[in-house]
């Protein structure tokens, strides 16, 4: 929510008309521009993973953690879409010094992501498209919530990495997605987006299911047969990385997550 509020303040201060030359500094934000039908406005993107085919022709301004400032300035953008983690604080301050309007966007919940569609849509002159995405996204969430509701939420450990062991905190949007699917993040009380935790802490919380990005990262849990997730063979690989890119496509990724968790009912 803080990122959305900051964005609103920046836009009001700049008195912007609809942007015409946009540089996106996160893959998820590039996807939102595509989903709004505004890819013609993108003049540059920051790379991080595989690009959508529709953006293959768009110039690169670097990769995560390595923004090429001269390249970006040469594109003469009139709006920057920024995910805080994609650009260092020093470079964001430098960009502000150049006077380029910025939308700083970091949704911590699914409702904040829905509002982000409205904000970006307004900024790009695609207000109606933004409203449609907002409404469809919220309706899709409620449909999933009703279909996969549980009387007792399934306790889940979402493993981001295994060495060291990282998970997601309660203010991370994936934690919200787990709730939609009738699950509960066993580390929801932690505020950091990606806190490091100990094996002992996981054992103490005894999740009924453990999720990771690949099977190799799950192998180590076999050493702890007392875990409910190990005893019931609920060590699950999440093949779709869409949950890690907060854009409209996250709705389909959530449907996949819910279906993955459903057999554990």
N, C-alpha and C positions, 0 to 999 in steps of 0.2 A: 504493500500500500504506500510506503514511503516513496518508492520510485515513481508511482503514478502521480502522487501529489506534487512531487518535484517537477514532473513533466508538465503538469497543468500550470504551475507557476511560471516555468520557462516560456511556455507558449503564450500565456497572457502578457508577459513582459515584452515579448518580441512582436506582439500584434501580427501574427502570421496570416498571410493568405495561404491557400493550398500550396503545398510544396510541389516543385517541378523537377528538382534534381536531388534525389535522395541517396544517401549512402547508409547501408545497413551494417552494423558492427556486431551482428550475431546471426547465426543460421536460423534460429527460431523467428527472429524479426524479419529476415528475408522471406521466410515462408508466409508470414502474415501478409506481407506486401503482395505476394503471389495470390494468396487466398482472397484478398480484397480486389483482385483483378487490376492491380496497379503496377505490374512488373515493368511497364514502359517508363515509369518514373525512376527506376533504379539505375544509377550511374556507377555504382561501386558496391562491393560487398567484402566483408571480412570472412575469410575462409575458415572452416572448422569442420572437418568431415566431408562426406560426399555432397556435392551440390545437386539440387534439382536440375533436371535437363533444361528446363525453361530459363535457367540463369547461366547456362554455359558460356554465353557470350559477354556477360557483364564483367568489367575489369575488376581485378582483385586489389584490395588495399592492404594485403598482408594476411597473416594468420593469427589465431588466438595468442595474445601475449606479445605479438610482434606487429604492431600497426605501423605501416609505412606512411609517415606523416606527409612527406612531399607528394607522394602519389595521390593521397586523399585530397590535399589542397588543390592540386592541379585539376581535379574533377569539378571544382567550384560548386560543391553541394550547397543547397539552401535548407537542408534538414539532415540531421544525423539521428539515426535510431540506435540507441546504445543499451546494451546489457552491461551492468556494472562490472561483472566478472571478466568481460571480454577485453577490456581496456584498463590499463593501470590508472590509479588515481592521478598520478602526475600527468599522464597524457590527456585525461579528461580535463584537467585544469588548463593544460596547454590549449586544447581545442576551444574551451570557453574563452580564452584570451583572444582567439581569432574572431570571436563574435558569431560563430556558426550556431544557429538554433539547434537544440538537442532535445530529444525525447529520451529520458532515462527510464527504462522500463524493467521491472523485476517483480513479476507477480508471485506472491507467496501463497495464493489460493486460487481455486478454479473461478470463483466469482471475480477476483481481481483480473484474471486473464480475460474473462468475458468483457470487462470494462475496458481492457486494453484494446480490443477490437474496435470499440467506439472511438477511443482516443486517436488511434492510428488512422482509422477511417476518416475522421474529421480533418486530421492534419494533411491527408493526401487528397482531399476533395472527393472522398468515397464514403460519405456519411451513410448513405442508404445501404451500401454493401457491408459497412461496419455494423449497422443495426441488424442486418440479416444474420451475420455470423454470430453476433451476441445472442440473439434470440434462439437460433438453432443450437448453439452450444449449450445454453442453459437448459433447453428442453431435452437435449440428449443426455445431459447429466442426470436430470430428474428421472428419465426413463431407466437409466442404468441403476440408479439408486433404488427405485421401486422393485426392479427385477431381481437384484442381488442382495436385498436387505436381509440381515440376520438378526435374530433376537439377541444373540450373543456375538459381538464382533470377533472375527478370527484374528488372534494375535500373530503378527507377521514381523519378521526381521528382514528388512530390505538392505541387502549388502551391496554397497557401491564398489568396494575393493577389499581384497583379503589380506594384503601384507604391505602396510599396516591395515587394520580392520576399520573401514569407514562405513557409515550408514547415513540415513537422512534424518533431520530433525523435524519437529512438529510444524515448523513454519515453512517447510519445503513443500512445493506444490504436489510432489508425488505422494506425500503423506496424506494430502487431501484426496487424491485419487484413490488411495487404499480405502479410505472411509466410504467413498461412493460404492466400492465393490464389496462392502460389508466386512471390511477388515480393519485392523487397528495396528498402527505403527508402535511397536513395543518401546521405541525411544522417542515417542511424541513429546515428552516433557522437555527435551533438549531444544534450545533455541537456534543453535547454529544450523545452517543449511546442510552441511556435510560433516558432522562431528566424528572424531575418532573415538572408538569404543574398545573395550577389552573383551576377550573371550569369556572371562568370568562374568561380566555384566550381561552378556547374552545368555549364558547358562542360568543366571539368576532369574531372568525374565522368561525363560523357557518357551520360546515361540512355537506355535503349532505348525508353522510353515516358514521356510527361509527362501528368499528369492535372490538370485544373482544374475549377472549378465552372461556368464558362460559356465559350463559344467566344471571346468578345472577349479574355479574359485570355490566350488562347493565341496570339493573332495575332503578338505581338512575337517569338516564337521563329522565325518564318519568316526573320528577319534572320540566322539562324545556321544555314545549310544544312549545315554540317559535323556538326551534332548527329545522332546515330543516330536519335533520335526524329523529327527533321524529315525526314531522308533516307528513312525508311521510312513516313512519314505516320502516325506513332503519337502524335499530339496528340489526347488523348481528353477529352471532356466527361463529367463524372460528374453526371447529372441528379438523382440521389437524395441528399438531404441527411441521410439516416438515419445515416450513419457519424459525423456530428457530434453525435449525441444518444445517448450510451451507455445503452441500455436493451435489453430483449429484442428489440425490433424491429430492432436492429442486425444480428441474424442474417440477416434477409432482405436488408438493405442490403449485407452482406458477400457474399451469394450473387450479387447484382447486380454488385458489384465484380469478383468472380472471373470471371463470365461476360464482363464487359467486357474483362478482361485476357486471356481465353482465346484470342482470335484472334491475339494477338501471339506465341503459341506457335510 
